[in-house]
Amino acid sequence: MRTLFIMLFLLLVGCKPQAHPLGIKTNNPQLHEQHFLTDDGLQLPLHRWLPKTGITRAVIVGVHGFNDYGYFLRQPAEYFSTQGIACFTYDQRGFGAAPQRGFWAGREAYTTDLQNFVRQIRQHYPGIPVYLLGESMGGAVVMAAIRDARMPSVDGIILAAPAVWPREIMPWYQTALLWALSHTMPWMTLSGEGVEAKLSDNREMMRELDSDPLVLRKTRVESLYGLTNLMDSAFENADLLNGNILVLYGDRDDIIPKEAIFAFLKRFYLRGTKGKTVGFYQQGYHLLLRDLQANIIWHDIAAWINAHGAGKLPSGADEKAKKQLLMPLLAWQREGGK
């Protein structure tokens, strides 16, 4: 029995979840036609959609979600290009066609890449408003990066179905299983087969995702562990977010539960409501920007950018949020937040 205990202890110690962090800084980050060169020499595939009018009024830097890649913004970006808004995205480390495919790079790597990328965009578009748009995990990366002193200033943040499901809200058995697997079999891969979760009502788009070879379909347990760490960090930063922020959430989101969003909003509004807008879409799923009703959300985002974070959303999604999400929150605060 003692021998078995020692073997299990060594197994736990020897099989920690790993990350493929930043390498040694070898050069200055650069934007090229087809890729973003990181400061440690990696080439991250670059995607861009430029204004068809020829006049750039604003720039959106998009950050994709877990197992997705930079092409996620194609449909909304094509609309934004008609509104004079340029859009740039890149495949994050371990995703899409980026190096280290399938491996988690860690919070420091993801946030540093975003900070350097924004700095390059600022240099290419001096004086033009720059907005960050993070979808799901991308929203968590944005929130983790924005609280770092190294982050260049931006004019606003858009969080679409942000990944803010921390351990303190997850069921205990889920976090326990994740810890056990990540510390014993971190290399183990899981797929979404058998999981009843509807990402979107846009079947054509979902078929394209299913057949896209750059979308990851199997996930290493250590990547899920890293994602959960990132969500913890994003959730903790909620009350520290300031400036112009637009949070978008769908009532039919099967990935980020309402309990998590509600808890996030509690923290989000702890220090006031100035500059903060929440849009609630009753027919929206997790992939809000690609749903069948996505054009409504694109119009809301463009209007919000045009108003520099002020004014109401054309769809009325902000009024729905006040009634269905924020009024219960305010009542909770009036009762002492217990």
KOLSEDO-52423 format. One line per field, with one value per residue (C-alpha): residue number from 0; chain; x, y, z. Coordinates in nm, 4 decimals. Each point is the difference from the previous one (the first is absolute). Layout:
k	c(NUM:...) $
c	c(A:...) $
x	c(X:...) $
y	c(Y:...) $
z	c(Z:...) $
***
This chain:
k	c(0:1:2:3:4:5:6:7:8:9:10:11:12:13:14:15:16:17:18:19:20:21:22:23:24:25:26:27:28:29:30:31:32:33:34:35:36:37:38:39:40:41:42:43:44:45:46:47:48:49:50:51:52:53:54:55:56:57:58:59:60:61:62:63:64:65:66:67:68:69:70:71:72:73:74:75:76:77:78:79:80:81:82:83:84:85:86:87:88:89:90:91:92:93:94:95:96:97:98:99:100:101:102:103:104:105:106:107:108:109:110:111:112:113:114:115:116:117:118:119:120:121:122:123:124:125:126:127:128:129:130:131:132:133:134:135:136:137:138:139:140:141:142:143:144:145:146:147:148:149:150:151:152:153:154:155:156:157:158:159:160:161:162:163:164:165:166:167:168:169:170:171:172:173:174:175:176:177:178:179:180:181:182:183:184:185:186:187:188:189:190:191:192:193:194:195:196:197:198:199:200:201:202:203:204:205:206:207:208:209:210:211:212:213:214:215:216:217:218:219:220:221:222:223:224:225:226:227:228:229:230:231:232:233:234:235:236:237:238:239:240:241:242:243:244:245:246:247:248:249:250:251:252:253:254:255:256:257:258:259:260:261:262:263:264:265:266:267:268:269:270:271:272:273:274:275:276:277:278:279:280:281:282:283:284:285:286:287:288:289:290:291:292:293:294:295:296:297:298:299:300:301:302:303:304:305:306:307:308:309:310:311:312:313:314:315:316:317:318:319:320:321:322:323:324:325:326:327:328:329:330:331:332:333:334:335:336:337) $
c	c(A:A:A:A:A:A:A:A:A:A:A:A:A:A:A:A:A:A:A:A:A:A:A:A:A:A:A:A:A:A:A:A:A:A:A:A:A:A:A:A:A:A:A:A:A:A:A:A:A:A:A:A:A:A:A:A:A:A:A:A:A:A:A:A:A:A:A:A:A:A:A:A:A:A:A:A:A:A:A:A:A:A:A:A:A:A:A:A:A:A:A:A:A:A:A:A:A:A:A:A:A:A:A:A:A:A:A:A:A:A:A:A:A:A:A:A:A:A:A:A:A:A:A:A:A:A:A:A:A:A:A:A:A:A:A:A:A:A:A:A:A:A:A:A:A:A:A:A:A:A:A:A:A:A:A:A:A:A:A:A:A:A:A:A:A:A:A:A:A:A:A:A:A:A:A:A:A:A:A:A:A:A:A:A:A:A:A:A:A:A:A:A:A:A:A:A:A:A:A:A:A:A:A:A:A:A:A:A:A:A:A:A:A:A:A:A:A:A:A:A:A:A:A:A:A:A:A:A:A:A:A:A:A:A:A:A:A:A:A:A:A:A:A:A:A:A:A:A:A:A:A:A:A:A:A:A:A:A:A:A:A:A:A:A:A:A:A:A:A:A:A:A:A:A:A:A:A:A:A:A:A:A:A:A:A:A:A:A:A:A:A:A:A:A:A:A:A:A:A:A:A:A:A:A:A:A:A:A:A:A:A:A:A:A:A:A:A:A:A:A:A:A:A:A:A:A:A:A:A:A:A:A:A:A:A:A:A:A) $
x	c(0.0000:0.2836:0.1654:-0.3284:-0.0378:0.3525:-0.0641:-0.3226:0.1763:0.2773:-0.2588:-0.1800:0.3209:0.1417:-0.3086:-0.0804:-0.1977:0.2486:0.0003:0.2178:0.0895:0.1734:0.3441:0.3017:-0.0631:0.1931:-0.1539:-0.2562:-0.3584:-0.1004:-0.3110:0.0561:-0.2423:-0.0807:0.1153:0.0736:0.3594:0.0184:0.2897:0.1228:-0.0043:-0.3275:-0.2063:-0.3691:-0.2324:-0.1557:-0.3511:-0.1120:-0.3108:0.0469:-0.2683:-0.1525:-0.0469:0.3747:-0.0453:0.0752:-0.2082:0.0844:0.1891:-0.1188:0.2559:-0.1758:0.1067:-0.1455:-0.1399:0.1190:0.0823:-0.0966:0.2298:0.0214:-0.2443:-0.2844:-0.0568:-0.0452:-0.3769:-0.0269:0.3252:-0.1427:-0.2867:0.2266:0.2114:-0.3041:-0.0182:0.3583:0.1226:0.3175:0.0266:0.3119:0.0314:0.2712:0.0140:0.1113:0.2783:-0.1182:-0.3090:-0.0847:0.3149:0.2190:0.3050:-0.0339:-0.3445:-0.2072:0.2234:-0.0857:0.2367:-0.1042:-0.1439:0.3282:0.0559:-0.3545:-0.0163:0.3496:-0.0825:-0.3183:0.1783:0.2705:-0.2568:-0.2010:0.3218:0.0685:-0.3544:0.0410:0.3152:-0.1686:-0.3135:0.1124:-0.2876:-0.2646:-0.2214:0.0905:-0.2447:0.0610:-0.2575:0.0374:-0.2276:-0.0324:0.3598:0.1107:-0.1995:0.1879:0.3325:-0.1073:-0.0989:0.3250:0.2076:-0.1799:0.0908:0.3721:0.1969:0.1676:-0.3312:-0.0221:-0.3078:-0.3115:-0.3239:-0.2348:-0.0479:-0.2658:-0.0543:-0.2164:-0.1150:0.3142:0.1521:-0.0592:-0.0844:0.2418:0.0645:-0.1952:-0.3181:0.0725:-0.1367:0.2555:0.0112:0.0880:0.2941:0.1134:-0.0022:0.1821:0.2713:0.0401:0.0242:0.2272:0.2428:0.0015:-0.0724:0.0531:0.0639:-0.3421:-0.2240:-0.3747:-0.2519:-0.3425:-0.1728:-0.2992:-0.0201:-0.3436:0.0849:-0.1280:0.2539:-0.2195:-0.3219:0.1932:0.0226:0.1867:0.2691:0.0241:0.0464:0.2857:0.1598:-0.0404:0.1839:0.2662:0.3346:0.1338:-0.2647:0.1249:-0.2281:0.2011:0.1262:0.2816:-0.1066:0.2837:-0.1489:-0.3339:0.1847:0.1757:-0.3285:-0.1567:0.2921:-0.0547:-0.3727:0.0823:0.2245:-0.2595:-0.2702:0.2245:0.0716:-0.3693:-0.0229:0.3223:-0.1188:-0.0614:-0.0443:-0.2482:-0.1025:-0.2725:-0.0997:-0.2155:-0.1780:-0.2611:-0.2876:0.0575:0.3702:0.0700:0.3709:0.0251:-0.2878:-0.2180:0.1184:0.3547:-0.1056:-0.2149:0.2884:0.2328:-0.2373:-0.0181:0.3745:-0.0067:-0.2321:0.1566:0.1813:-0.2756:-0.1738:0.1746:0.1008:-0.1406:-0.2641:-0.1503:-0.1971:-0.2282:-0.1263:-0.2881:0.0616:0.3773:0.2268:0.3668:0.1248:-0.1962:0.1980:-0.0843:-0.3591:-0.2894:-0.0811:0.3653:-0.0586:-0.2009:0.3049:0.2338:-0.2183:0.0040:0.3798:0.0441:-0.2448:0.1760:0.3362:-0.1433:-0.1361:0.3356:-0.1638:-0.2906:-0.3642:-0.2391:0.0290:-0.2273:-0.1416:-0.1046:0.2126:0.1345:-0.3556:-0.0678:0.3147:-0.1121:-0.3326:0.1141:0.3535:0.0761:-0.3228:0.0383:0.3629:-0.0938:-0.2599:0.2692:0.2266:-0.2801:-0.0490:0.3610:0.1463:-0.0642) $
y	c(0.0000:0.2385:-0.0725:0.0685:0.3314:0.1048:-0.0914:0.2022:0.2970:-0.0086:-0.0228:0.3082:0.1965:-0.1049:0.0679:0.3643:0.1857:0.1702:0.3103:0.1028:0.3503:0.2907:-0.0696:0.2251:0.3443:0.0126:0.2902:0.2774:-0.1069:0.0796:-0.0075:-0.1614:-0.0572:-0.3573:-0.0318:0.1680:-0.0551:-0.0331:0.1212:-0.3577:-0.0671:-0.1866:0.0749:0.0206:-0.0031:0.3418:0.0738:0.3464:0.1613:0.3612:0.2675:-0.0085:0.3752:0.0569:0.2087:-0.1651:0.1450:-0.2661:-0.3265:-0.3203:-0.2489:-0.3348:-0.2785:-0.3425:-0.2635:-0.3403:-0.2489:0.2657:0.2297:0.3478:-0.0625:0.0065:0.3697:-0.0347:0.0542:0.2970:0.1463:0.0052:0.2095:0.2237:0.0644:0.1673:0.2300:0.1246:-0.2335:-0.2012:-0.3402:-0.1960:-0.3413:-0.2608:-0.3687:-0.0245:-0.2408:-0.3592:0.0769:0.0139:-0.0044:0.1484:-0.1875:-0.2480:-0.1048:-0.1670:0.1134:0.2646:0.2982:0.1549:0.3323:0.1901:-0.1036:0.0791:0.3378:0.1041:-0.0833:0.2072:0.2955:-0.0057:-0.0415:0.3013:0.2003:-0.0816:0.0958:0.3311:0.0693:-0.0830:0.2043:0.3031:0.2068:-0.2571:-0.1489:-0.3618:-0.2476:-0.3491:-0.2687:-0.3259:-0.2973:-0.2611:-0.0905:0.3054:0.2140:-0.1553:0.0722:0.3630:0.0393:-0.1541:0.2193:0.3270:0.0016:-0.0201:0.3262:-0.1053:0.0176:0.2922:0.2176:-0.0946:0.1883:-0.2781:-0.3695:-0.2324:-0.3313:-0.2461:-0.2910:0.0422:-0.3076:0.0956:-0.3350:-0.0228:-0.2941:0.1579:-0.0368:-0.3344:-0.3175:-0.1454:-0.3337:0.1755:0.1890:-0.3086:-0.2157:0.2673:0.0258:-0.3770:-0.0528:0.2987:-0.1199:-0.3657:-0.0079:0.3566:-0.1362:-0.1666:0.1422:0.0518:0.0738:0.1589:-0.3174:-0.0864:0.3475:0.1518:0.3641:0.2097:0.2618:0.1804:-0.0190:0.0696:-0.3520:0.0969:0.1752:-0.2980:-0.2374:0.2212:-0.0153:-0.3783:-0.0367:0.2644:-0.1768:0.2968:-0.0346:-0.2271:-0.2912:-0.1673:0.1804:-0.0903:-0.0081:0.2370:0.2533:-0.0183:0.0526:0.3054:0.1361:-0.0325:0.1896:0.2725:0.0179:0.0327:0.2954:0.1662:-0.0368:0.1500:0.3003:0.0785:0.2793:0.1577:0.0499:0.3615:0.2158:-0.0771:-0.3644:-0.1877:-0.3449:-0.2187:-0.3140:-0.2361:-0.1479:-0.3369:-0.0260:-0.3637:0.0549:0.2851:-0.0467:0.2872:-0.0534:0.0843:0.3067:0.1269:-0.0392:0.1718:0.2948:0.0344:0.0576:0.2015:0.2622:0.0157:0.3267:0.1667:-0.0145:0.2810:-0.1032:-0.3527:-0.1402:-0.3490:-0.1438:-0.2982:-0.1975:-0.2370:-0.2006:0.0034:-0.3025:-0.0211:0.0904:0.3257:0.1618:-0.2867:-0.0848:0.0437:0.3313:0.1077:0.2989:0.1606:-0.0273:0.1319:0.3109:0.0424:-0.0210:0.2466:0.2445:-0.0320:0.0723:0.2958:0.1422:-0.0563:-0.2254:0.2325:-0.0162:-0.2920:-0.3141:0.0107:-0.3470:0.0894:-0.2843:0.2320:0.0703:-0.3759:-0.0439:0.2632:-0.1738:-0.3615:0.0165:0.3338:0.0655:-0.3265:0.0977:0.3443:-0.1607:-0.2353:0.2979:0.1864:-0.3043:0.0182:-0.2381:-0.3093) $
z	c(0.0000:0.0873:-0.3358:-0.1822:0.1864:-0.0982:-0.3640:-0.0064:0.1632:-0.2596:-0.2755:0.1279:0.0406:-0.3344:-0.2110:0.0476:-0.2676:-0.2298:-0.2162:-0.2917:0.1198:-0.1664:-0.1352:0.0208:-0.1462:-0.3252:-0.1899:0.0047:-0.0821:-0.3583:-0.2159:-0.3392:-0.2854:0.1001:0.3593:0.3301:0.1109:0.3797:0.2102:0.0433:-0.3734:-0.0595:-0.3097:0.0910:-0.3049:-0.0589:-0.1291:-0.1060:-0.1452:-0.1089:-0.0585:-0.3454:0.0145:0.0248:0.3142:0.3328:0.2845:0.2571:0.0411:0.1669:0.1306:0.0312:0.2376:-0.0740:0.2312:0.1210:-0.2816:-0.2563:-0.1991:-0.1490:-0.2846:0.2556:-0.0721:-0.3773:-0.0195:0.2376:-0.1371:-0.3508:0.1336:0.2057:-0.3109:-0.1588:0.3020:-0.0246:0.2744:-0.0623:0.1693:0.0888:0.1639:0.0387:0.0898:0.3617:0.0942:-0.0116:-0.2100:-0.3689:-0.2128:0.2739:0.1336:0.2889:-0.1213:0.2692:0.2871:0.2587:0.0081:0.3314:0.1104:-0.0240:-0.3622:-0.1119:0.1718:-0.1114:-0.3624:0.0190:0.1577:-0.2671:-0.2770:0.1191:0.0201:-0.3661:-0.1011:0.1828:-0.1999:-0.3308:0.0799:0.2021:0.1326:-0.1016:0.2782:0.0778:0.1558:0.1333:-0.0760:0.1878:-0.0605:0.2770:0.0983:-0.1973:0.2416:0.2916:-0.1736:-0.0520:0.3660:0.1193:-0.2330:0.0646:0.3696:-0.0791:0.0069:-0.3255:-0.1887:-0.2454:0.0381:-0.1934:-0.0602:0.0988:0.0705:-0.1447:0.1800:-0.1933:0.2193:0.2136:0.1639:0.3631:0.1596:0.2947:0.2283:0.2851:-0.2050:-0.1687:0.1631:0.2437:-0.1810:-0.3261:0.1493:0.1913:-0.3130:-0.1988:0.2657:0.0225:-0.3766:-0.0596:0.2696:-0.1060:-0.3743:-0.1286:-0.3498:-0.0151:-0.2725:0.0183:-0.2720:0.0114:-0.1177:0.2138:0.1520:-0.0533:-0.0513:-0.2871:-0.1031:-0.2533:-0.1979:-0.3217:-0.1420:-0.3143:0.2030:0.2366:-0.2953:-0.1200:0.3436:0.0128:-0.3310:0.0668:0.0585:0.1984:0.2731:0.2790:0.0790:0.2733:0.3066:0.2356:0.3644:0.0903:-0.2449:0.1802:0.3268:-0.1459:-0.1342:0.3449:0.1536:-0.2594:0.0788:0.3698:-0.0813:-0.2246:0.2642:0.2678:-0.2248:-0.0563:0.2583:-0.1273:-0.3577:-0.0954:-0.3076:-0.2771:0.0277:-0.1875:0.1291:-0.2273:0.1177:-0.1453:0.2009:-0.1708:0.0745:0.0930:0.0664:0.2512:0.2473:0.1170:0.3551:-0.1100:-0.2010:0.2861:0.2463:-0.2471:-0.0355:0.3784:0.0048:-0.3238:0.1537:0.3466:-0.0813:-0.1985:-0.3375:-0.1887:-0.3515:0.0459:-0.2351:0.0046:-0.2919:0.0643:-0.3018:0.0636:-0.3181:0.0373:0.0413:0.0958:-0.3476:0.0064:-0.2791:-0.2386:0.0980:-0.2426:0.1715:0.0051:-0.2287:0.2831:0.2242:-0.2707:-0.0289:0.3782:0.0111:-0.2877:0.1608:0.3349:-0.1644:-0.1931:0.3262:0.1754:0.2566:0.0683:-0.1030:-0.0244:-0.2104:-0.3108:0.0745:0.3538:0.1363:0.2702:0.1209:0.0097:0.2057:0.2485:0.0494:0.0021:0.1357:0.1605:0.1916:0.1980:0.0565:0.1341:0.2254:0.1276:0.0758:0.1812:0.2221:0.1058:-0.2545:0.2084) $
***
